[in-house]
Amino acid sequence: MGVTRLKRKDRKNKTVSRLEVQFLKLGRNIESGSRSKESPKNQVALNNEILAKLEAGLKK
């Protein structure tokens, strides 16, 4: 049996669902003392740090 190509709608759904899972993994709440501690070099952590600095600058 030959390899069948996914229809455009199915390819889109596959990509969207993969990205949703990735987003949920990144956005999960991390508890203190958890073994899945977020790395300080993580892009999400770096973005939060920059946003905190900008907020502090606007409040002055």
Secondary structure, DSSP 8 states (H G I E B T S, - for coil): -------HHHHHHHHHHHHHHHHHHHH----TT-TT---TTSHHHHHHHHHHHHHHHHH-
